[in-house]
Amino acid sequence: MARGDSRESLNLRIPPELKRQVEGYAHRAGISLNAAACVLLADALRLERRRQG
């Protein structure tokens, strides 16, 4: 499925506000929803590791 395809959906059970944030990031970055979710998750994990370490 091509990025930005209107048929693409984020198949995760997440709060609507988080879903909107992922969709917004995907749109701004010009990447797929799944790629955006992975990027945002990796960033959050990196921040959490820094906070703990």
mmJSON file of the N, C-alpha and C atoms, coordinates in Angstrom:
{"data_MODEL":{"atom_site":{
"group_PDB":["ATOM","ATOM","ATOM","ATOM","ATOM","ATOM","ATOM","ATOM","ATOM","ATOM","ATOM","ATOM","ATOM","ATOM","ATOM","ATOM","ATOM","ATOM","ATOM","ATOM","ATOM","ATOM","ATOM","ATOM","ATOM","ATOM","ATOM","ATOM","ATOM","ATOM","ATOM","ATOM","ATOM","ATOM","ATOM","ATOM","ATOM","ATOM","ATOM","ATOM","ATOM","ATOM","ATOM","ATOM","ATOM","ATOM","ATOM","ATOM","ATOM","ATOM","ATOM","ATOM","ATOM","ATOM","ATOM","ATOM","ATOM","ATOM","ATOM","ATOM","ATOM","ATOM","ATOM","ATOM","ATOM","ATOM","ATOM","ATOM","ATOM","ATOM","ATOM","ATOM","ATOM","ATOM","ATOM","ATOM","ATOM","ATOM","ATOM","ATOM","ATOM","ATOM","ATOM","ATOM","ATOM","ATOM","ATOM","ATOM","ATOM","ATOM","ATOM","ATOM","ATOM","ATOM","ATOM","ATOM","ATOM","ATOM","ATOM","ATOM","ATOM","ATOM","ATOM","ATOM","ATOM","ATOM","ATOM","ATOM","ATOM","ATOM","ATOM","ATOM","ATOM","ATOM","ATOM","ATOM","ATOM","ATOM","ATOM","ATOM","ATOM","ATOM","ATOM","ATOM","ATOM","ATOM","ATOM","ATOM","ATOM","ATOM","ATOM","ATOM","ATOM","ATOM","ATOM","ATOM","ATOM","ATOM","ATOM","ATOM","ATOM","ATOM","ATOM","ATOM","ATOM","ATOM","ATOM","ATOM","ATOM","ATOM","ATOM","ATOM","ATOM","ATOM","ATOM","ATOM","ATOM","ATOM","ATOM"],
"id":[1,2,3,4,5,6,7,8,9,10,11,12,13,14,15,16,17,18,19,20,21,22,23,24,25,26,27,28,29,30,31,32,33,34,35,36,37,38,39,40,41,42,43,44,45,46,47,48,49,50,51,52,53,54,55,56,57,58,59,60,61,62,63,64,65,66,67,68,69,70,71,72,73,74,75,76,77,78,79,80,81,82,83,84,85,86,87,88,89,90,91,92,93,94,95,96,97,98,99,100,101,102,103,104,105,106,107,108,109,110,111,112,113,114,115,116,117,118,119,120,121,122,123,124,125,126,127,128,129,130,131,132,133,134,135,136,137,138,139,140,141,142,143,144,145,146,147,148,149,150,151,152,153,154,155,156,157,158,159],
"type_symbol":["N","C","C","N","C","C","N","C","C","N","C","C","N","C","C","N","C","C","N","C","C","N","C","C","N","C","C","N","C","C","N","C","C","N","C","C","N","C","C","N","C","C","N","C","C","N","C","C","N","C","C","N","C","C","N","C","C","N","C","C","N","C","C","N","C","C","N","C","C","N","C","C","N","C","C","N","C","C","N","C","C","N","C","C","N","C","C","N","C","C","N","C","C","N","C","C","N","C","C","N","C","C","N","C","C","N","C","C","N","C","C","N","C","C","N","C","C","N","C","C","N","C","C","N","C","C","N","C","C","N","C","C","N","C","C","N","C","C","N","C","C","N","C","C","N","C","C","N","C","C","N","C","C","N","C","C","N","C","C"],
"label_atom_id":["N","CA","C","N","CA","C","N","CA","C","N","CA","C","N","CA","C","N","CA","C","N","CA","C","N","CA","C","N","CA","C","N","CA","C","N","CA","C","N","CA","C","N","CA","C","N","CA","C","N","CA","C","N","CA","C","N","CA","C","N","CA","C","N","CA","C","N","CA","C","N","CA","C","N","CA","C","N","CA","C","N","CA","C","N","CA","C","N","CA","C","N","CA","C","N","CA","C","N","CA","C","N","CA","C","N","CA","C","N","CA","C","N","CA","C","N","CA","C","N","CA","C","N","CA","C","N","CA","C","N","CA","C","N","CA","C","N","CA","C","N","CA","C","N","CA","C","N","CA","C","N","CA","C","N","CA","C","N","CA","C","N","CA","C","N","CA","C","N","CA","C","N","CA","C","N","CA","C","N","CA","C","N","CA","C"],
"label_alt_id":[null,null,null,null,null,null,null,null,null,null,null,null,null,null,null,null,null,null,null,null,null,null,null,null,null,null,null,null,null,null,null,null,null,null,null,null,null,null,null,null,null,null,null,null,null,null,null,null,null,null,null,null,null,null,null,null,null,null,null,null,null,null,null,null,null,null,null,null,null,null,null,null,null,null,null,null,null,null,null,null,null,null,null,null,null,null,null,null,null,null,null,null,null,null,null,null,null,null,null,null,null,null,null,null,null,null,null,null,null,null,null,null,null,null,null,null,null,null,null,null,null,null,null,null,null,null,null,null,null,null,null,null,null,null,null,null,null,null,null,null,null,null,null,null,null,null,null,null,null,null,null,null,null,null,null,null,null,null,null],
"label_comp_id":["MET","MET","MET","ALA","ALA","ALA","ARG","ARG","ARG","GLY","GLY","GLY","ASP","ASP","ASP","SER","SER","SER","ARG","ARG","ARG","GLU","GLU","GLU","SER","SER","SER","LEU","LEU","LEU","ASN","ASN","ASN","LEU","LEU","LEU","ARG","ARG","ARG","ILE","ILE","ILE","PRO","PRO","PRO","PRO","PRO","PRO","GLU","GLU","GLU","LEU","LEU","LEU","LYS","LYS","LYS","ARG","ARG","ARG","GLN","GLN","GLN","VAL","VAL","VAL","GLU","GLU","GLU","GLY","GLY","GLY","TYR","TYR","TYR","ALA","ALA","ALA","HIS","HIS","HIS","ARG","ARG","ARG","ALA","ALA","ALA","GLY","GLY","GLY","ILE","ILE","ILE","SER","SER","SER","LEU","LEU","LEU","ASN","ASN","ASN","ALA","ALA","ALA","ALA","ALA","ALA","ALA","ALA","ALA","CYS","CYS","CYS","VAL","VAL","VAL","LEU","LEU","LEU","LEU","LEU","LEU","ALA","ALA","ALA","ASP","ASP","ASP","ALA","ALA","ALA","LEU","LEU","LEU","ARG","ARG","ARG","LEU","LEU","LEU","GLU","GLU","GLU","ARG","ARG","ARG","ARG","ARG","ARG","ARG","ARG","ARG","GLN","GLN","GLN","GLY","GLY","GLY"],
"label_asym_id":["A","A","A","A","A","A","A","A","A","A","A","A","A","A","A","A","A","A","A","A","A","A","A","A","A","A","A","A","A","A","A","A","A","A","A","A","A","A","A","A","A","A","A","A","A","A","A","A","A","A","A","A","A","A","A","A","A","A","A","A","A","A","A","A","A","A","A","A","A","A","A","A","A","A","A","A","A","A","A","A","A","A","A","A","A","A","A","A","A","A","A","A","A","A","A","A","A","A","A","A","A","A","A","A","A","A","A","A","A","A","A","A","A","A","A","A","A","A","A","A","A","A","A","A","A","A","A","A","A","A","A","A","A","A","A","A","A","A","A","A","A","A","A","A","A","A","A","A","A","A","A","A","A","A","A","A","A","A","A"],
"label_entity_id":["1","1","1","1","1","1","1","1","1","1","1","1","1","1","1","1","1","1","1","1","1","1","1","1","1","1","1","1","1","1","1","1","1","1","1","1","1","1","1","1","1","1","1","1","1","1","1","1","1","1","1","1","1","1","1","1","1","1","1","1","1","1","1","1","1","1","1","1","1","1","1","1","1","1","1","1","1","1","1","1","1","1","1","1","1","1","1","1","1","1","1","1","1","1","1","1","1","1","1","1","1","1","1","1","1","1","1","1","1","1","1","1","1","1","1","1","1","1","1","1","1","1","1","1","1","1","1","1","1","1","1","1","1","1","1","1","1","1","1","1","1","1","1","1","1","1","1","1","1","1","1","1","1","1","1","1","1","1","1"],
"label_seq_id":[1,1,1,2,2,2,3,3,3,4,4,4,5,5,5,6,6,6,7,7,7,8,8,8,9,9,9,10,10,10,11,11,11,12,12,12,13,13,13,14,14,14,15,15,15,16,16,16,17,17,17,18,18,18,19,19,19,20,20,20,21,21,21,22,22,22,23,23,23,24,24,24,25,25,25,26,26,26,27,27,27,28,28,28,29,29,29,30,30,30,31,31,31,32,32,32,33,33,33,34,34,34,35,35,35,36,36,36,37,37,37,38,38,38,39,39,39,40,40,40,41,41,41,42,42,42,43,43,43,44,44,44,45,45,45,46,46,46,47,47,47,48,48,48,49,49,49,50,50,50,51,51,51,52,52,52,53,53,53],
"pdbx_PDB_ins_code":[null,null,null,null,null,null,null,null,null,null,null,null,null,null,null,null,null,null,null,null,null,null,null,null,null,null,null,null,null,null,null,null,null,null,null,null,null,null,null,null,null,null,null,null,null,null,null,null,null,null,null,null,null,null,null,null,null,null,null,null,null,null,null,null,null,null,null,null,null,null,null,null,null,null,null,null,null,null,null,null,null,null,null,null,null,null,null,null,null,null,null,null,null,null,null,null,null,null,null,null,null,null,null,null,null,null,null,null,null,null,null,null,null,null,null,null,null,null,null,null,null,null,null,null,null,null,null,null,null,null,null,null,null,null,null,null,null,null,null,null,null,null,null,null,null,null,null,null,null,null,null,null,null,null,null,null,null,null,null],
"Cartn_x":[0.85,0.0,0.896,0.594,1.401,1.194,2.261,2.126,1.11,0.394,-0.633,-1.911,-1.94,-3.128,-4.272,-5.393,-6.52,-7.074,-6.732,-7.211,-6.345,-5.178,-4.283,-4.896,-4.753,-5.259,-4.24,-4.328,-3.451,-4.185,-3.764,-4.47,-3.963,-4.053,-3.677,-4.831,-4.951,-5.973,-5.329,-5.473,-4.875,-5.922,-5.723,-6.674,-6.766,-7.945,-8.14,-7.137,-6.794,-5.857,-4.47,-4.026,-2.734,-2.768,-3.872,-4.024,-3.929,-4.558,-4.483,-3.048,-2.314,-0.918,-0.074,-0.274,0.469,0.096,-1.198,-1.642,-1.053,-1.039,-0.476,1.003,1.732,3.17,3.414,2.652,2.802,2.574,1.553,1.246,2.381,2.836,3.907,5.216,5.51,6.773,6.682,5.461,5.282,5.6,5.279,5.544,4.251,4.306,3.107,2.772,1.55,1.132,1.968,2.223,3.009,4.437,5.019,6.368,6.366,5.353,5.255,5.126,4.319,4.152,5.482,6.24,7.547,8.531,8.565,9.476,9.139,7.864,7.457,7.707,7.474,7.744,9.245,10.066,11.519,11.992,11.461,11.827,11.432,10.238,9.765,10.612,10.979,11.82,13.208,13.744,15.06,15.016,13.968,13.816,13.667,12.913,12.707,14.015,14.811,16.116,17.028,17.024,17.827,17.368,16.056,15.493,15.876,15.874,16.198,17.697,18.486,19.912,20.709],
"Cartn_y":[-1.172,0.0,1.236,2.163,3.381,4.272,4.964,5.866,6.949,7.326,8.333,7.798,6.508,5.895,6.024,6.519,6.757,5.462,4.323,3.044,2.528,3.124,2.662,2.978,2.045,2.295,1.812,2.381,1.993,0.923,-0.318,-1.443,-1.728,-0.737,-0.878,-0.378,-0.934,-0.438,0.628,1.849,2.981,4.072,4.953,6.053,6.913,7.465,8.281,9.439,10.085,11.211,10.742,9.592,9.054,8.687,8.117,7.775,9.034,10.116,11.379,11.897,11.738,12.181,11.385,10.068,9.226,9.594,9.783,10.155,11.5,12.449,13.764,13.687,12.908,12.746,12.088,11.051,10.353,11.319,12.138,13.096,14.108,14.679,15.688,15.111,13.871,13.245,12.586,12.422,11.781,10.294,9.648,8.22,7.495,6.186,5.398,5.493,5.14,5.129,4.147,2.975,1.986,2.48,3.104,3.646,4.75,5.611,6.691,6.126,5.091,4.479,3.908,3.284,2.724,3.82,4.902,6.013,6.622,6.886,7.499,6.571,5.29,4.325,4.262,4.221,4.18,5.424,6.588,7.832,7.782,7.292,7.209,6.231,5.112,4.14,4.71,5.441,6.07,7.072,7.876,8.841,8.149,7.057,6.317,5.718,5.19,4.621,5.705,6.874,7.986,8.392,8.434,8.827,7.826,6.561,5.527,5.372,5.696,5.432,6.572],
"Cartn_z":[0.0,0.0,0.0,-0.844,-0.951,0.254,0.623,1.766,1.452,2.48,2.296,1.669,1.378,0.795,1.787,1.332,2.24,2.823,2.243,2.768,3.904,4.087,5.148,6.503,7.441,8.781,9.8,10.966,12.061,12.855,12.712,13.33,14.732,15.569,16.969,17.814,18.985,19.908,20.771,20.324,21.022,21.179,22.136,22.313,21.053,20.788,19.583,19.469,20.572,20.508,20.06,20.55,20.13,18.652,18.216,16.803,15.944,16.376,15.625,15.573,16.67,16.694,15.701,15.66,14.717,13.283,13.032,11.688,11.272,12.198,11.898,11.594,12.4,12.166,10.812,10.507,9.221,8.063,8.183,7.121,6.957,8.077,8.018,7.482,7.865,7.46,6.086,5.593,4.286,4.318,5.446,5.604,5.957,5.925,6.229,7.717,8.048,9.449,10.265,9.701,10.429,10.656,9.658,9.816,10.867,10.845,11.821,13.236,13.399,14.718,15.198,14.302,14.678,15.067,14.304,14.604,15.959,16.184,17.445,18.63,18.449,19.515,19.816,18.772,18.98,19.718,19.352,20.039,21.516,21.784,23.167,23.984,23.387,24.09,24.372,23.417,23.599,24.752,24.797,25.885,27.235,27.259,28.507,28.999,28.085,28.474,29.057,28.447,28.957,30.356,30.52,31.806,32.891,32.566,33.545,33.788,32.791,32.895,33.275],
"occupancy":[1.0,1.0,1.0,1.0,1.0,1.0,1.0,1.0,1.0,1.0,1.0,1.0,1.0,1.0,1.0,1.0,1.0,1.0,1.0,1.0,1.0,1.0,1.0,1.0,1.0,1.0,1.0,1.0,1.0,1.0,1.0,1.0,1.0,1.0,1.0,1.0,1.0,1.0,1.0,1.0,1.0,1.0,1.0,1.0,1.0,1.0,1.0,1.0,1.0,1.0,1.0,1.0,1.0,1.0,1.0,1.0,1.0,1.0,1.0,1.0,1.0,1.0,1.0,1.0,1.0,1.0,1.0,1.0,1.0,1.0,1.0,1.0,1.0,1.0,1.0,1.0,1.0,1.0,1.0,1.0,1.0,1.0,1.0,1.0,1.0,1.0,1.0,1.0,1.0,1.0,1.0,1.0,1.0,1.0,1.0,1.0,1.0,1.0,1.0,1.0,1.0,1.0,1.0,1.0,1.0,1.0,1.0,1.0,1.0,1.0,1.0,1.0,1.0,1.0,1.0,1.0,1.0,1.0,1.0,1.0,1.0,1.0,1.0,1.0,1.0,1.0,1.0,1.0,1.0,1.0,1.0,1.0,1.0,1.0,1.0,1.0,1.0,1.0,1.0,1.0,1.0,1.0,1.0,1.0,1.0,1.0,1.0,1.0,1.0,1.0,1.0,1.0,1.0,1.0,1.0,1.0,1.0,1.0,1.0],
"B_iso_or_equiv":[0.0,0.0,0.0,0.0,0.0,0.0,0.0,0.0,0.0,0.0,0.0,0.0,0.0,0.0,0.0,0.0,0.0,0.0,0.0,0.0,0.0,0.0,0.0,0.0,0.0,0.0,0.0,0.0,0.0,0.0,0.0,0.0,0.0,0.0,0.0,0.0,0.0,0.0,0.0,0.0,0.0,0.0,0.0,0.0,0.0,0.0,0.0,0.0,0.0,0.0,0.0,0.0,0.0,0.0,0.0,0.0,0.0,0.0,0.0,0.0,0.0,0.0,0.0,0.0,0.0,0.0,0.0,0.0,0.0,0.0,0.0,0.0,0.0,0.0,0.0,0.0,0.0,0.0,0.0,0.0,0.0,0.0,0.0,0.0,0.0,0.0,0.0,0.0,0.0,0.0,0.0,0.0,0.0,0.0,0.0,0.0,0.0,0.0,0.0,0.0,0.0,0.0,0.0,0.0,0.0,0.0,0.0,0.0,0.0,0.0,0.0,0.0,0.0,0.0,0.0,0.0,0.0,0.0,0.0,0.0,0.0,0.0,0.0,0.0,0.0,0.0,0.0,0.0,0.0,0.0,0.0,0.0,0.0,0.0,0.0,0.0,0.0,0.0,0.0,0.0,0.0,0.0,0.0,0.0,0.0,0.0,0.0,0.0,0.0,0.0,0.0,0.0,0.0,0.0,0.0,0.0,0.0,0.0,0.0],
"pdbx_formal_charge":[null,null,null,null,null,null,null,null,null,null,null,null,null,null,null,null,null,null,null,null,null,null,null,null,null,null,null,null,null,null,null,null,null,null,null,null,null,null,null,null,null,null,null,null,null,null,null,null,null,null,null,null,null,null,null,null,null,null,null,null,null,null,null,null,null,null,null,null,null,null,null,null,null,null,null,null,null,null,null,null,null,null,null,null,null,null,null,null,null,null,null,null,null,null,null,null,null,null,null,null,null,null,null,null,null,null,null,null,null,null,null,null,null,null,null,null,null,null,null,null,null,null,null,null,null,null,null,null,null,null,null,null,null,null,null,null,null,null,null,null,null,null,null,null,null,null,null,null,null,null,null,null,null,null,null,null,null,null,null],
"auth_seq_id":[1,1,1,2,2,2,3,3,3,4,4,4,5,5,5,6,6,6,7,7,7,8,8,8,9,9,9,10,10,10,11,11,11,12,12,12,13,13,13,14,14,14,15,15,15,16,16,16,17,17,17,18,18,18,19,19,19,20,20,20,21,21,21,22,22,22,23,23,23,24,24,24,25,25,25,26,26,26,27,27,27,28,28,28,29,29,29,30,30,30,31,31,31,32,32,32,33,33,33,34,34,34,35,35,35,36,36,36,37,37,37,38,38,38,39,39,39,40,40,40,41,41,41,42,42,42,43,43,43,44,44,44,45,45,45,46,46,46,47,47,47,48,48,48,49,49,49,50,50,50,51,51,51,52,52,52,53,53,53],
"auth_comp_id":["MET","MET","MET","ALA","ALA","ALA","ARG","ARG","ARG","GLY","GLY","GLY","ASP","ASP","ASP","SER","SER","SER","ARG","ARG","ARG","GLU","GLU","GLU","SER","SER","SER","LEU","LEU","LEU","ASN","ASN","ASN","LEU","LEU","LEU","ARG","ARG","ARG","ILE","ILE","ILE","PRO","PRO","PRO","PRO","PRO","PRO","GLU","GLU","GLU","LEU","LEU","LEU","LYS","LYS","LYS","ARG","ARG","ARG","GLN","GLN","GLN","VAL","VAL","VAL","GLU","GLU","GLU","GLY","GLY","GLY","TYR","TYR","TYR","ALA","ALA","ALA","HIS","HIS","HIS","ARG","ARG","ARG","ALA","ALA","ALA","GLY","GLY","GLY","ILE","ILE","ILE","SER","SER","SER","LEU","LEU","LEU","ASN","ASN","ASN","ALA","ALA","ALA","ALA","ALA","ALA","ALA","ALA","ALA","CYS","CYS","CYS","VAL","VAL","VAL","LEU","LEU","LEU","LEU","LEU","LEU","ALA","ALA","ALA","ASP","ASP","ASP","ALA","ALA","ALA","LEU","LEU","LEU","ARG","ARG","ARG","LEU","LEU","LEU","GLU","GLU","GLU","ARG","ARG","ARG","ARG","ARG","ARG","ARG","ARG","ARG","GLN","GLN","GLN","GLY","GLY","GLY"],
"auth_asym_id":["A","A","A","A","A","A","A","A","A","A","A","A","A","A","A","A","A","A","A","A","A","A","A","A","A","A","A","A","A","A","A","A","A","A","A","A","A","A","A","A","A","A","A","A","A","A","A","A","A","A","A","A","A","A","A","A","A","A","A","A","A","A","A","A","A","A","A","A","A","A","A","A","A","A","A","A","A","A","A","A","A","A","A","A","A","A","A","A","A","A","A","A","A","A","A","A","A","A","A","A","A","A","A","A","A","A","A","A","A","A","A","A","A","A","A","A","A","A","A","A","A","A","A","A","A","A","A","A","A","A","A","A","A","A","A","A","A","A","A","A","A","A","A","A","A","A","A","A","A","A","A","A","A","A","A","A","A","A","A"],
"auth_atom_id":["N","CA","C","N","CA","C","N","CA","C","N","CA","C","N","CA","C","N","CA","C","N","CA","C","N","CA","C","N","CA","C","N","CA","C","N","CA","C","N","CA","C","N","CA","C","N","CA","C","N","CA","C","N","CA","C","N","CA","C","N","CA","C","N","CA","C","N","CA","C","N","CA","C","N","CA","C","N","CA","C","N","CA","C","N","CA","C","N","CA","C","N","CA","C","N","CA","C","N","CA","C","N","CA","C","N","CA","C","N","CA","C","N","CA","C","N","CA","C","N","CA","C","N","CA","C","N","CA","C","N","CA","C","N","CA","C","N","CA","C","N","CA","C","N","CA","C","N","CA","C","N","CA","C","N","CA","C","N","CA","C","N","CA","C","N","CA","C","N","CA","C","N","CA","C","N","CA","C","N","CA","C","N","CA","C"],
"pdbx_PDB_model_num":[1,1,1,1,1,1,1,1,1,1,1,1,1,1,1,1,1,1,1,1,1,1,1,1,1,1,1,1,1,1,1,1,1,1,1,1,1,1,1,1,1,1,1,1,1,1,1,1,1,1,1,1,1,1,1,1,1,1,1,1,1,1,1,1,1,1,1,1,1,1,1,1,1,1,1,1,1,1,1,1,1,1,1,1,1,1,1,1,1,1,1,1,1,1,1,1,1,1,1,1,1,1,1,1,1,1,1,1,1,1,1,1,1,1,1,1,1,1,1,1,1,1,1,1,1,1,1,1,1,1,1,1,1,1,1,1,1,1,1,1,1,1,1,1,1,1,1,1,1,1,1,1,1,1,1,1,1,1,1]
}}}
